[in-house]
Each structure stands twice: as structure tokens, then as C-alpha cells.
Amino acid sequence: MKTDDVTERVYRYDPYRTEIKSEIKQVQMKSDLEVLVLDRTPCFPTGGGQPCDRGTVTLPGSRDTGEDEKTFSIMDVYDHSLEGDVFHVTDAPAGTFHPGDQVVVRLDWDRRFANMQRHLGEHLLSGALHRLYGWNNKGFHMGEEYMTIDVDVPHGPETEEKLMAGEAEVNRVIWKDLPVSVDYFENREAASVMPVRKPITAEGRISVVTAGDRSDPADCCACCGTHPDSTGQVGLVKIYKAESNKGMTRIFFDAGSMAMKRIDGDMGLLREITDRFSTGSNDIMKKLDTRDEKEKELHRRVTALRDVVMESEKERMLEDMAAGGRGLAPDGGPLYTAEFRALEADDLVKLGFALYKEGGKDGGEKLPPLTALVDLEGKTVLLFSDGAPACGELVKSMAKEFGGRGGGRPDNARAIFSDRRSIERFLDAVAGAI
């Protein structure tokens, strides 16, 4: 399995090996950290859709020199070809390791085994969907929170039904605890004897992973990753959702311990929801439907009350303006100011337009040159005029000085501030400017 000039990849023939002794062949530098090339490694480098292994590398201590044992993390593992050396990026500073040093490499086994479960789970799910429906896997990604595969069929209701049956089928295969074997071939022509699910396109040395009997497998495909030696060790495959992606169906799913972690989280969330609504999981949708209906009715009533308040405020302000009032404007100048807590900024936009539409019926005699409506909760100022003075220009030229931001048109604009004092200072400045 090993040649003299390249790293021996122990994971290929013993994926359960978690610790080995190795000799350092080369030490390189990458971003001020040491990168080790070893004569043998249990670490899988990123490839075939599977993330790399992580772990530690230990330089033993010495009684002769009195040096203590030193352990460093392996943060990344990569290669440049399947038959070349394997590179281990450590967190060791320059000068720590040297060619010829004897070291001990230990895997993060939980990460490795989770990746083994997930990778074989992907094979088995793809195999089940191909066996049941003839769907072909056109893309695979193993992410931190879930995996995805893209299958060459449009997404739709029928697809969703078939995915449920596919999930049941793949888990039946898992629970049969079928043997998983890996066969190595010198090239793809030699590997053509295997009943692979999809044609082999890779060049060079080929590894073929088979779940079940080679004559009638549950799945068989070329893959360079690491896998458990039986399907039962996958535990389960769980499909989370599916959606349309470039004319195909993208399936979000996971397997093994990662799927259990997600399910545990979802069950915890479901318990919180059912506890909050004092109901069981079977009745939660009824509770939510009832709550939705109550919220719709509440929204209808709030809207009706808001319309009444806005109409009342419009009439009050028009009367005040006609009498020469200036609302809360401190100096009684050309700026009319009104503050609101019950109405939001979007409500005040409608109110401002209604004021100028209604007040303009008599030629605008009732209207001040500029009106400022203030949403106190949202710390937002809405300016209105007949276009002169230009509201947008006032906001653009003056709001920033008081920590505000915003913009608008000549007849209306808005500015948002961080506190009420900034609003007051801005309005004082605006009043002085006009």
C-alpha cells in the first residue's frame, strides 16, 4: 500500500486507526505555521466532498535533554493528488519540528466517525433514490450543519412524496447492517467490472465502495472518502427539506450523530413550543391556527382604530394650523411640529400627505411652510411641504450634523436619529434655516 517516496495513507486500509507513530519527511511553512509531511498518516485530506480530519501531533519528550512532550493541533489536512504526499497544517510555530523527528499522530475520532457516517449515508441515500426512481446525484456537499445532494428531477409535490419513500428505504438498508467493502483498481478500465451506480470519470487509481453483496449491492460507487465497514453504523438518515435548484431538486439531509444532534435540537424546540401553548404536539397546529385568526382580528381592529386616530389628528391639526398655531414648535415660526407615540413613521407619512391634500383645497392658506411629524418610538422625523422649502435637501444638508440619516423628495422626507435630544436640535436648526 506504500511507496518509498509518498505518504502512506493508513486510513485507506484501516479507517478505524486513530493513533500511529510516524516520521517527519518535510517541514514547510504556511502563514507562519508549520506544515508537516509524514511518512505515514491516519488523517484523511479534504476531498471527494468530505472535510479533512483533525487531531494532534505530539513530539515526545527526552530524558537526555530534559525536554517535555509537546502536542500541537492539526488544523487542516490536504493533498495535491491522490497518490502524492499528505500535508498537515499545525499550530506549531517555526522551528518546532524537523525532518527525521518521530511523532505520534492522534485523530479527533468523533469528527472522523461522524464524517464516515455522513459520507456513507450520502451514498446510501443516493443509491436508494437511484434504485427506486432512477434519479441521478449531480452534486454533493457536506457542510457543517447539513449535507445536500442535487438530483436530476424537477422539484414538486410528487417529488416530496417520493423523498419520504426514499428516506424509509435508505433507513431499511441501514438497519440491515450490510457489509461495506472497498476495492482498489489501477485505473477506471479495471474498475469497470464493478456494478457502479454512475460511470467512473476519474483518472488514475480508483477506489470503489460497495454496500452489500457485490453481485446485487444496495449501492456501489467510486469514492476516495472514509466509510464505516457496515451500514448499521450510519445509524439513520434524515431528510430535512427539499427545494428547487436550477431545474433540479436539492435535498437537505444528514446522517448519523449529526442527524441525531439536529433531531434532538428540533425536539427540544418542539417541547418549548408545546409547553408555551399548553398542548401536545398533535394539537399544536390547531393552537397556531387559532392564534393566527386572533392576530388577524386584532390587526383588523388596530387598523380601524388607527384610521380613526389619524382622521382625528388630521382634523385637529388643520384647525390648529388655520388658527395660526404651530403645534409644538417652540418659537411659533414657519415650522409646525407634532409628536406621536401611538402612530408609527409609515402612518405619519399617510397623515402628512392627507394634511397637505386636505389643506391645499383652499389654496394652502391653512398650511404652514413646513410640517414635522415625529415618531417618538422610532426616533424618526417626517418633513412635509408643498415643495418649498425642499424637504429632501433639508434632511440631506442638516441631519448628519446631529447624528441622523435619511433623505427624500422636495415635498416629503424622513430622518432617523439615535435619541430625542438629537431630534430637537435638528428641528431647531431646520426652523432657523427657513
C-alpha positions in Angstrom: 0.0 0.0 0.0 3.0 2.3 0.4 5.8 3.6 -1.9 9.0 4.9 -0.6 8.6 8.5 -1.8 5.0 9.3 -0.7 2.9 9.4 2.5 1.4 6.1 3.4 -2.3 6.7 3.8 -3.3 4.4 6.6 -6.9 5.5 6.5 -7.4 3.6 3.2 -7.0 0.2 4.7 -7.7 0.9 8.3 -10.2 3.8 8.7 -10.6 2.9 12.4 -7.0 3.5 13.3 -6.9 6.6 15.5 -3.2 6.8 16.5 0.1 6.0 14.9 3.8 6.7 15.2 5.2 8.5 12.2 8.4 10.1 11.0 8.5 13.7 9.6 9.7 13.8 6.0 9.4 17.5 5.4 8.6 20.7 7.3 7.1 23.6 5.3 5.7 27.0 6.4 2.2 28.4 5.8 1.1 31.6 7.3 3.9 31.3 10.0 2.7 27.8 11.0 4.5 24.6 10.3 3.1 22.2 7.7 4.3 18.6 8.1 4.7 15.9 5.5 4.8 12.5 7.3 5.9 9.1 6.1 2.5 7.7 7.2 -0.7 9.2 8.4 -4.2 8.2 9.6 -5.5 11.6 8.6 -7.9 11.9 5.6 -7.2 15.1 3.5 -10.1 17.1 2.2 -11.5 15.5 -0.9 -14.5 13.8 -2.6 -16.9 16.2 -0.8 -15.6 15.1 2.6 -13.9 17.5 5.0 -10.5 16.7 6.3 -9.7 15.0 9.6 -8.3 17.0 12.5 -6.3 15.9 15.5 -3.0 16.3 17.2 0.7 15.7 16.6 2.9 15.0 19.6 6.7 15.4 19.8 7.8 13.1 22.6 9.9 14.5 25.4 13.5 13.4 26.1 15.1 12.3 29.3 18.5 13.0 27.9 17.8 16.7 27.1 15.1 17.3 29.7 12.7 18.5 27.1 9.0 18.0 27.8 6.5 16.4 25.5 4.9 18.9 23.1 1.5 18.5 21.5 0.1 20.7 18.7 -3.2 20.7 16.9 -3.7 19.5 13.3 -6.0 22.2 11.9 -6.1 21.2 8.2 -5.1 18.3 6.1 -4.7 18.4 2.3 -3.0 16.9 -0.7 -2.3 17.8 -4.3 -3.1 14.4 -5.8 -4.5 11.1 -4.5 -1.1 9.4 -4.9 1.1 12.2 -3.6 2.1 13.4 -0.1 -0.3 14.5 2.6 0.2 17.9 4.2 -0.7 18.5 7.8 -1.2 22.2 8.9 -0.4 22.5 12.6 -0.5 25.4 15.0 3.2 24.9 15.8 5.5 27.9 15.4 8.5 27.9 13.2 11.4 25.7 14.5 9.2 23.2 16.4 9.6 20.2 14.1 12.4 18.9 12.0 12.8 16.2 9.3 13.5 12.9 10.9 11.6 13.7 14.1 9.5 10.8 15.4 6.0 11.9 16.3 2.6 10.5 17.4 -0.5 11.4 15.4 -3.9 11.1 17.0 -7.2 11.6 15.3 -10.2 13.6 16.5 -12.2 10.4 16.3 -15.6 11.9 16.9 -15.1 14.1 13.9 -13.8 11.3 11.8 -16.6 8.8 12.6 -19.2 11.5 12.1 -17.8 12.1 8.6 -17.7 8.4 7.9 -21.4 8.1 8.9 -22.3 11.1 6.8 -20.4 10.0 3.7 -21.8 6.5 3.7 -25.2 7.9 4.5 -25.0 10.1 1.4 -24.0 7.0 -0.7 -26.9 5.0 0.6 -29.5 7.8 0.1 -28.3 8.4 -3.5 -28.3 4.7 -4.1 -31.9 4.3 -2.8 -33.2 7.2 -4.9 -31.4 5.8 -8.0 -32.7 2.3 -7.3 -36.3 3.4 -6.7 -36.7 6.2 -9.2 -33.7 6.3 -11.5 -32.7 9.7 -10.0 -29.0 10.6 -10.5 -26.9 12.5 -8.0 -25.5 15.5 -9.8 -23.9 17.3 -6.9 -22.9 16.7 -3.3 -21.8 19.0 -0.4 -21.0 18.1 3.2 -21.5 21.2 5.3 -21.1 21.9 9.0 -24.9 21.8 9.7 -26.3 19.6 6.9 -25.5 17.8 3.7 -27.0 18.4 0.3 -27.4 16.4 -2.9 -28.8 17.7 -6.2 -30.8 15.1 -8.2 -31.8 15.5 -11.8 -35.6 15.9 -11.4 -37.7 19.0 -11.1 -39.0 19.7 -7.6 -42.7 19.4 -6.9 -45.4 17.7 -4.7 -44.7 14.3 -6.3 -41.0 14.7 -5.6 -41.7 15.3 -1.9 -43.8 12.1 -1.7 -41.0 10.1 -3.3 -38.5 11.5 -1.0 -40.4 10.2 2.0 -40.4 6.7 0.5 -36.7 7.1 -0.3 -35.9 8.1 3.3 -37.8 5.0 4.5 -35.9 2.8 2.0 -32.4 4.1 2.9 -33.1 3.5 6.6 -34.2 -0.1 5.9 -30.8 -0.6 4.2 -29.0 0.9 7.2 -30.9 -1.3 9.7 -30.0 -4.4 7.7 -26.4 -3.8 8.8 -25.0 -4.8 5.4 -21.2 -5.2 5.0 -19.3 -2.3 3.3 -16.2 -3.1 1.3 -13.6 -1.0 -0.6 -11.9 -2.3 -3.8 -8.9 -0.7 -5.3 -8.1 -0.6 -9.1 -5.2 0.7 -11.0 -7.5 2.6 -13.4 -11.1 3.1 -14.4 -10.9 0.4 -17.1 -10.0 -2.1 -14.4 -12.8 -0.8 -12.2 -15.4 -1.3 -14.9 -16.1 -4.8 -13.6 -17.9 -3.2 -10.6 -21.7 -2.5 -10.7 -21.3 1.2 -10.1 -24.3 3.5 -9.8 -22.8 6.1 -12.1 -19.9 6.0 -14.7 -16.4 6.4 -13.3 -14.7 9.5 -14.8 -11.7 9.9 -12.6 -8.2 9.0 -13.9 -5.6 7.1 -12.0 -6.0 4.8 -9.1 -9.7 4.1 -8.3 -11.4 3.0 -5.1 -14.9 1.7 -5.3 -17.2 1.5 -2.2 -19.8 -1.2 -2.1 -22.6 -1.6 0.4 -24.0 -5.1 0.4 -23.2 -8.0 -1.9 -21.1 -7.1 -4.9 -23.5 -9.0 -7.2 -26.6 -7.1 -6.0 -25.4 -4.1 -3.9 -27.6 -1.6 -2.1 -25.1 0.9 -3.5 -21.8 0.9 -5.4 -19.8 3.9 -6.5 -16.3 5.2 -6.8 -15.2 7.3 -3.8 -12.0 8.3 -2.1 -13.5 9.0 1.3 -13.7 7.1 4.6 -16.7 4.9 5.4 -17.8 2.5 8.2 -17.5 -1.2 7.4 -21.2 -1.8 7.8 -24.3 0.2 7.0 -25.7 -0.2 10.5 -23.0 2.1 11.9 -24.6 5.0 9.9 -27.5 4.9 12.4 -30.0 6.8 10.4 -30.5 9.2 7.5 -32.9 12.1 8.0 -34.1 14.3 5.1 -34.8 17.9 6.4 -36.3 19.5 3.3 -36.1 19.8 -0.5 -36.3 22.8 -2.8 -35.9 23.7 -6.5 -32.4 24.4 -7.7 -31.5 25.2 -11.3 -34.2 22.9 -12.6 -33.2 20.1 -10.3 -34.2 19.1 -6.7 -31.8 20.0 -3.9 -32.2 17.7 -0.9 -31.1 18.8 2.6 -30.3 16.0 4.9 -27.9 14.4 7.4 -26.8 11.1 8.8 -25.5 9.5 12.0 -24.6 11.6 15.0 -25.1 14.8 13.2 -28.7 13.9 12.2 -29.3 12.9 15.9 -28.0 16.2 17.1 -30.3 18.1 14.7 -33.3 15.9 15.7 -32.5 16.5 19.4 -32.5 20.2 18.8 -35.7 20.1 16.9 -37.4 18.0 19.6 -36.2 20.4 22.3 -37.7 23.3 20.3 -41.0 21.4 19.8 -41.2 20.8 23.6 -40.7 24.5 24.3 -43.4 25.4 21.8 -45.9 22.8 23.1 -45.2 23.9 26.7 -45.7 27.6 25.8 -49.1 26.7 24.3 -50.0 24.1 26.9 -50.8 21.5 24.4 -49.4 18.3 22.8 -47.5 18.0 19.6 -50.6 16.6 17.8 -52.6 19.7 18.6 -50.0 22.4 18.2 -51.1 23.3 14.6 -54.7 23.8 15.8 -53.4 26.2 18.5 -51.3 28.1 16.0 -54.2 28.4 13.6 -56.4 29.7 16.4 -53.7 32.2 17.3 -53.3 33.3 13.7 -57.0 34.0 13.4 -57.0 36.0 16.7 -54.0 38.0 15.4 -55.8 38.8 12.1 -58.8 40.0 14.0 -56.6 42.1 16.3 -54.8 43.6 13.3 -58.1 44.5 11.7 -59.2 46.3 14.9 -55.9 48.1 15.3 -56.1 49.2 11.7 -59.6 50.6 12.2 -58.6 52.4 15.4 -55.5 53.8 13.7 -57.6 55.2 10.9 -59.9 56.9 13.4 -56.9 58.4 15.3 -55.3 59.6 12.0 -58.5 61.2 10.9 -59.0 62.9 14.3 -55.4 64.1 14.3 -55.7 65.5 10.8 -58.8 67.5 11.7 -57.2 68.7 14.9 -54.0 69.9 13.2 -55.8 71.5 10.3 -57.9 73.5 12.8 -54.8 74.5 14.8 -53.0 75.5 11.6 -55.9 77.6 10.4 -55.9 79.4 13.8 -52.2 80.2 13.3 -50.9 77.5 15.7 -47.5 75.9 15.2 -48.1 72.7 17.3 -45.0 72.1 19.5 -42.7 74.4 17.5 -41.0 76.5 20.3 -40.8 79.8 18.5 -44.1 79.9 16.6 -42.2 80.3 13.3 -42.8 78.7 9.9 -42.3 75.2 11.2 -45.3 73.2 12.6 -44.3 70.3 14.8 -46.4 67.4 16.2 -45.2 64.3 18.2 -46.8 60.9 18.3 -46.3 57.6 20.2 -49.3 55.6 19.0 -48.6 56.2 15.3 -45.5 54.8 13.5 -43.4 56.5 10.8 -45.4 54.9 7.9 -48.6 56.0 9.5 -47.2 59.6 9.7 -46.4 59.5 6.0 -50.0 58.9 5.2 -51.1 61.5 7.7 -48.7 64.1 6.3 -50.0 63.5 2.7 -53.6 63.7 4.0 -52.8 67.1 5.7 -51.4 68.7 2.6 -54.1 67.3 0.3 -56.9 68.5 2.6 -55.3 71.8 3.5 -54.5 72.5 -0.1 -58.1 72.6 -1.1 -58.4 76.3 -0.1 -55.2 77.3 -1.8 -52.9 76.3 1.0 -53.8 79.2 3.3 -54.2 76.8 6.3 -50.8 75.2 5.8 -47.5 76.3 7.3 -44.5 76.3 5.0 -43.1 73.2 6.7 -44.6 70.5 8.9 -42.6 68.0 11.0 -44.4 64.9 12.3 -42.2 63.0 14.9 -42.4 59.2 15.6 -41.1 59.2 19.2 -40.7 55.5 19.5 -39.0 55.1 16.1 -36.9 58.3 16.6 -37.9 59.4 13.1 -38.8 62.8 11.8 -41.1 63.2 8.7 -41.0 66.5 6.9 -43.7 67.8 4.6 -44.1 70.9 2.5 -45.5 72.0 -0.9 -42.0 71.5 -2.3 -40.6 74.8 -1.0 -38.7 74.6 1.3 -37.3 71.3 -0.2 -37.7 68.6 2.5 -35.1 66.2 1.0 -32.5 68.9 0.8 -33.0 69.9 4.4 -32.5 66.3 5.6 -29.5 65.8 3.3 -27.8 69.0 4.4 -28.6 69.0 8.1 -29.4 65.6 9.6 -25.9 64.2 9.6 -24.7 67.1 11.8 -26.9 65.7 14.6 -26.2 62.0 14.0 -29.1 61.4 11.7 -29.5 59.8 8.4 -32.2 59.8 5.7 -33.4 61.5 2.6 -36.5 62.2 0.4 -38.2 64.4 -2.1 -38.9 68.1 -2.2 -42.4 67.6 -0.8 -41.6 65.0 1.8 -38.5 63.4 3.6 -37.6 61.4 6.6 -34.6 61.4 9.0 -33.8 58.8 11.7 -31.9 59.7 14.9 -30.5 57.9 17.9 -32.2 59.9 20.6 -34.8 62.6 21.3 -32.3 65.3 22.0 -30.8 65.0 18.5 -34.3 65.3 17.1 -34.9 68.5 19.0 -31.6 70.0 17.9 -32.3 69.1 14.3 -35.7 70.7 14.3 -34.4 73.8 15.9 -31.8 74.0 13.1 -34.4 73.4 10.5 -36.7 76.2 11.9 -33.8 78.6 11.9 -32.9 77.7 8.3 -36.4 78.5 6.9 
